[in-house]
């Protein structure tokens, strides 16, 4: 029974180490996901800025051409078509970004749920081991008390035996 105690302590240490690694892994994954999301936001914003800049350049170019050619109506139609095209691309980019964001959040929630499930299982296992350890401790305390009791009983018997032998020796002398 005394041999099981170090083994139990070793198992509990291993479980605590596993929990620490799981928590570290989840924190690292969360940081990576945050970094990726921020990077994607920056890329989309930069792309949108580029599109707006290009649109402004085209508008300026069309405006100059319209002033030279006098075909204002044709340019306005082209401008409206281009404006609609830019708006639809912008809307599509926003939808793609929102879908990516939603998928990232789902993956993060799934990873968090899995980690919480594992932590709960490890906690339950640690509690079970703690209960076993307490039972072992009580058994050891009981054995120690029993050994003390037997020691006192043997000391009393030995003392009685010594008295008897001394009594016999005194009577025989």
GIMOBEL-V89646 format. One record per backbone hydrogen bond with DSSP energy under -1.0 kcal/mol. CO is the residue of the C=O (numbers start at 1). NH is the residue of the N-H. Records with the same first field share a line. If there is no record, write none. Layout:
CO=NH, NH
//
This chain:
4=8
5=9
6=10
7=11
8=12
9=13
10=14
11=15
12=16
13=17
14=18
15=19
16=20
17=21
18=22
19=23
20=24
21=25
22=26
23=27
24=28
25=29
26=30
27=31
28=32
29=33
30=34
31=35
32=36
33=37
34=38
35=39
36=40
37=41
38=42
39=43
40=44
41=45
42=46
43=47
44=48
45=49
46=50
47=51
48=52
49=53
50=54
51=55
52=56
53=57
54=58
55=59
56=60
57=61
58=62
59=63
60=64
61=65
62=66
63=67
64=68
65=69
66=70
70=72
71=75
72=76
73=77
74=78
75=79
76=80
77=81
78=82
79=83
80=84
81=85
82=86
83=87
84=88
85=89
86=90
87=91
88=92
89=93
90=94
91=95
92=96
93=97
94=98
95=99
96=100
97=101
98=102
99=103
100=104
101=105
102=106
103=107
104=108
105=109
106=110
107=111
108=112
109=113
110=114
111=115
112=116
113=117
114=118
115=119
116=120
117=121
118=122
119=123
120=124
121=125
122=126
123=127
124=128
125=129
126=130
127=131
128=132
129=133
130=134
131=135
132=136
133=137
134=138
135=139
136=140
137=141
138=142
139=143
140=144
141=145
142=146
143=147
144=148
145=149
146=150
147=151
148=152
149=153
150=154
151=155
152=156
153=157
154=158
155=159
156=160
157=161
158=162
159=163
160=164
161=165
162=166
163=167
164=168
165=169
166=170
167=171
168=172
//
